[in-house]
Amino acid sequence: MLRLRALKSVLAGLAITGLFFSGPVLAKGAEPTGGISAIAVAELPAQGKQIYALIHRGGPFAYQKDGTVFGNRERLLPLEKRGFYHEYTVSTPGAKNRGAKRIVCGGQAKAPEICYYTADHYASFRKIVP
């Protein structure tokens, strides 16, 4: 019993200092409560601006996975039916693979309702605003 109490105390301390939990924890099926900051199109890296423009023109895209369904398994974006979100690679100069940067858009392919930018492979998102 004493060990359990000590463990709970340690975990509580880590949670308070931010060393244990890196962000809000959502129950399955819960809606995110905001917390997604915004980024202006002008603030995107140059490659992000190019991909954002290509998304609105319908391509062409460099990677086969561009335009594929993004499942939102992390549940950081507002919950929508499967197939609403699609992901696009924002190339990283010097990277030997697709890198970690993506734009995820929801809605119609050439006229998305909303787009998000992630620089850390879906660990966090910023809503793209004009």
Residue frames relative to the residue before (quaternion, step in Angstrom):
aa qw qx qy qz dx dy dz
M 1.0000 0.0000 0.0000 0.0000 0.00 0.00 0.00
L 0.6504 0.5156 -0.3087 0.4646 3.55 1.00 -0.83
R 0.6365 0.5240 -0.3245 0.4637 3.59 1.03 -0.80
L 0.6423 0.5245 -0.3217 0.4570 3.58 0.96 -0.85
R 0.6506 0.5110 -0.3086 0.4695 3.57 0.95 -0.88
A 0.6530 0.5105 -0.3073 0.4675 3.60 0.98 -0.85
L 0.6448 0.5178 -0.3153 0.4655 3.57 0.98 -0.84
K 0.6454 0.5116 -0.3170 0.4704 3.59 0.94 -0.88
S 0.6454 0.5239 -0.3179 0.4559 3.58 1.00 -0.81
V 0.6518 0.5052 -0.3117 0.4720 3.58 0.95 -0.87
L 0.6668 0.4990 -0.3032 0.4631 3.59 0.88 -0.92
A 0.6377 0.5156 -0.3290 0.4682 3.58 0.97 -0.79
G 0.6500 0.5172 -0.3131 0.4604 3.60 0.98 -0.81
L 0.6510 0.5043 -0.3119 0.4740 3.57 0.99 -0.80
A 0.6487 0.5153 -0.3204 0.4594 3.58 0.98 -0.80
I 0.6517 0.5174 -0.3166 0.4553 3.57 0.96 -0.83
T 0.7294 0.4229 -0.2483 0.4769 3.60 0.93 -0.84
G 0.5140 -0.6695 0.4045 0.3521 3.55 1.26 -0.12
L 0.5019 0.6748 -0.4177 0.3438 3.59 1.23 0.14
F 0.7129 0.4393 -0.2584 0.4816 3.58 1.15 -0.39
F 0.7831 0.2125 -0.1102 0.5739 3.58 0.83 -0.94
S 0.2647 -0.8016 0.5183 0.1368 3.56 -0.77 1.02
G 0.8129 0.0133 0.0039 0.5822 3.58 1.19 -0.07
P 0.7211 -0.4155 0.2939 0.4700 3.55 -1.24 -0.07
V 0.2844 -0.7342 0.5924 0.1707 3.52 -1.09 0.76
L 0.1437 -0.8081 0.5693 0.0471 3.55 -0.72 1.09
A 0.4465 -0.6482 0.5423 0.2939 3.53 -1.04 0.75
K 0.6163 -0.5422 0.3995 0.4082 3.56 -1.12 0.59
G 0.8055 0.2397 -0.2060 0.5014 3.54 -0.84 1.03
A 0.5352 0.6295 -0.4148 0.3810 3.60 1.25 -0.10
E 0.4491 -0.6636 0.5300 0.2776 3.55 -1.18 0.59
P 0.4982 -0.6105 0.5049 0.3524 3.60 -1.03 0.66
T 0.3722 -0.7558 0.5016 0.1964 3.56 -1.03 0.75
G 0.7104 -0.3512 0.2466 0.5579 3.56 1.01 0.68
G 0.4637 0.7113 -0.4572 0.2646 3.54 -0.90 -0.87
I 0.5801 0.5357 -0.3950 0.4695 3.59 1.24 0.01
S 0.2793 -0.7706 0.5503 0.1594 3.54 -0.56 1.16
A 0.4722 -0.6742 0.4980 0.2730 3.54 -1.28 0.24
I 0.0858 -0.7432 0.6584 0.0827 3.51 -1.33 0.42
A 0.3952 -0.7124 0.5295 0.2364 3.56 -0.88 0.95
V 0.6271 -0.5300 0.4068 0.4005 3.57 -1.14 0.61
A 0.6540 0.5359 -0.3078 0.4363 3.59 0.96 -0.88
E 0.6740 0.4954 -0.2915 0.4641 3.61 1.18 -0.50
L 0.4988 0.6495 -0.4371 0.3718 3.60 1.21 -0.23
P 0.5553 -0.5581 0.4583 0.4125 3.59 -1.13 0.43
A 0.6988 -0.4856 0.3119 0.4227 3.60 -1.17 0.50
Q 0.6631 0.4977 -0.3068 0.4675 3.60 0.95 -0.86
G 0.6248 0.5401 -0.3284 0.4582 3.59 1.11 -0.68
K 0.6295 0.5233 -0.3247 0.4737 3.58 1.02 -0.79
Q 0.6503 0.5187 -0.3145 0.4573 3.57 0.98 -0.86
I 0.6813 0.4765 -0.2930 0.4721 3.61 0.87 -0.92
Y 0.6136 0.5473 -0.3468 0.4513 3.59 1.00 -0.80
A 0.6644 0.4837 -0.2987 0.4852 3.61 0.97 -0.84
L 0.6488 0.5176 -0.3194 0.4573 3.60 0.97 -0.81
I 0.5952 0.5636 -0.3635 0.4427 3.60 1.04 -0.75
H 0.7180 0.4541 -0.2474 0.4659 3.57 0.89 -0.94
R 0.6719 0.4399 -0.2941 0.5182 3.59 1.30 -0.23
G 0.5123 -0.6638 0.4081 0.3612 3.58 1.26 -0.24
G 0.7251 -0.4116 0.2325 0.5008 3.59 1.19 0.44
P 0.5526 0.0791 -0.7463 -0.3624 1.51 -2.40 -0.72
F 0.3321 -0.7422 0.5577 0.1666 3.53 -1.23 0.61
A 0.5331 -0.6777 0.4269 0.2727 3.55 -1.12 0.75
Y 0.7705 0.3479 -0.1712 0.5059 3.58 1.08 -0.68
Q 0.5702 -0.6259 0.4259 0.3190 3.54 -1.03 0.86
K 0.6860 0.4951 -0.2876 0.4489 3.60 1.04 -0.72
D 0.4957 0.6589 -0.4384 0.3576 3.60 1.22 -0.24
G 0.7838 0.2770 -0.2419 0.5004 3.55 -0.88 1.01
T 0.5213 0.6309 -0.4273 0.3840 3.59 1.25 -0.03
V 0.6479 -0.5392 0.3805 0.3804 3.54 -1.26 0.47
F 0.2252 -0.7297 0.6344 0.1199 3.52 -1.03 0.95
G 0.3577 -0.8034 0.4489 0.1581 3.56 -0.57 1.20
N 0.2953 -0.7775 0.5082 0.2237 3.64 1.19 -0.28
R 0.1584 0.8228 -0.5281 0.1380 3.59 1.03 0.78
E 0.6208 0.5507 -0.3359 0.4455 3.57 1.14 -0.60
R 0.2606 -0.8087 0.4785 0.2216 3.56 1.30 -0.47
L 0.3785 0.7239 -0.4875 0.3083 3.55 1.05 0.78
L 0.6723 0.4302 -0.2849 0.5308 3.57 1.23 -0.44
P 0.6464 -0.4901 0.3773 0.4467 3.60 -1.16 0.35
L 0.4931 -0.6890 0.4524 0.2783 3.55 -0.93 0.92
E 0.0311 0.7708 -0.6307 0.0846 3.53 -0.92 1.06
K 0.6452 -0.4930 0.3969 0.4279 3.56 -1.29 0.20
R 0.6076 -0.5491 0.4251 0.3854 3.55 -1.18 0.63
G 0.7367 0.3732 -0.3040 0.4749 3.56 -0.94 0.93
F 0.5280 0.6355 -0.4111 0.3852 3.60 1.24 -0.22
Y 0.7714 0.3277 -0.1660 0.5197 3.59 0.91 -0.95
H 0.0645 -0.7646 0.6405 0.0329 3.56 -1.17 0.76
E 0.2988 -0.7818 0.5282 0.1434 3.55 -1.04 0.80
Y 0.1074 -0.7754 0.6217 0.0278 3.52 -1.23 0.70
T 0.4427 -0.7078 0.4954 0.2402 3.57 -0.98 0.89
V 0.1639 -0.7099 0.6757 0.1121 3.51 -1.08 0.86
S 0.3501 -0.7811 0.4721 0.2110 3.58 -0.27 1.24
T 0.2642 -0.7354 0.6086 0.1377 3.50 -1.22 0.70
P 0.4282 -0.7132 0.4823 0.2746 3.61 -0.50 1.11
G 0.8089 0.2590 -0.2146 0.4823 3.55 -0.90 0.98
A 0.5540 0.6071 -0.4022 0.4034 3.61 1.21 -0.26
K 0.3830 -0.7332 0.5182 0.2170 3.56 -1.03 0.80
N 0.7342 0.2748 -0.2010 0.5874 3.58 1.31 -0.04
R 0.7696 -0.3549 0.2419 0.4725 3.59 -1.22 -0.31
G 0.4043 -0.7181 0.4804 0.3001 3.60 1.13 -0.33
A 0.6200 -0.5904 0.4019 0.3249 3.57 -1.32 -0.14
K 0.6084 0.5886 -0.3502 0.4010 3.59 1.20 -0.29
R 0.0585 0.7903 -0.6056 0.0726 3.56 -0.97 0.95
I 0.2089 -0.6763 0.6757 0.2061 3.48 -1.42 0.25
V 0.1116 -0.7702 0.6271 0.0325 3.54 -0.92 1.00
C 0.0580 -0.8123 0.5804 -0.0068 3.57 -0.71 1.11
G 0.2328 -0.7660 0.5863 0.1239 3.52 -1.19 0.66
G 0.6917 0.4479 -0.3563 0.4404 3.53 -1.06 0.82
Q 0.8060 -0.2484 0.2112 0.4941 3.54 -1.23 -0.58
A 0.6303 -0.5869 0.3628 0.3558 3.57 -1.09 0.78
K 0.8001 0.2882 -0.1579 0.5019 3.63 0.67 -1.03
A 0.7655 0.2438 -0.1531 0.5755 3.58 1.25 -0.24
P 0.0353 -0.8428 0.5369 0.0125 3.59 0.57 1.14
E 0.5021 -0.6503 0.4892 0.2928 3.54 -1.17 0.69
I 0.7969 -0.0218 0.0887 0.5972 3.54 1.07 -0.84
C 0.0816 -0.7838 0.6140 0.0451 3.56 -1.13 0.69
Y 0.1604 -0.7689 0.6154 0.0665 3.52 -1.22 0.68
Y 0.2541 -0.7464 0.5971 0.1474 3.56 -1.20 0.64
T 0.0155 -0.7667 0.6415 0.0222 3.56 -1.06 0.79
A 0.2196 -0.7776 0.5793 0.1075 3.56 -0.89 0.97
D 0.7443 0.3956 -0.1880 0.5042 3.58 1.30 -0.22
H 0.5853 -0.6366 0.3456 0.3644 3.56 1.01 0.92
Y 0.7816 -0.4102 0.1592 0.4422 3.54 0.63 1.29
A 0.4456 0.6742 -0.4836 0.3363 3.63 1.14 0.27
S 0.7802 -0.0139 0.0037 0.6253 3.58 1.21 -0.54
F 0.1969 -0.7748 0.5934 0.0941 3.53 -1.25 0.51
R 0.1271 -0.7353 0.6568 0.1085 3.53 -1.33 0.48
K 0.4342 -0.6944 0.5151 0.2532 3.56 -0.91 0.95
I 0.3313 -0.7410 0.5506 0.1948 3.58 -0.83 1.00
V 0.0528 -0.7904 0.6100 -0.0187 3.55 -0.80 1.12
P 0.6141 -0.5728 0.3879 0.3799 3.63 -1.13 0.57
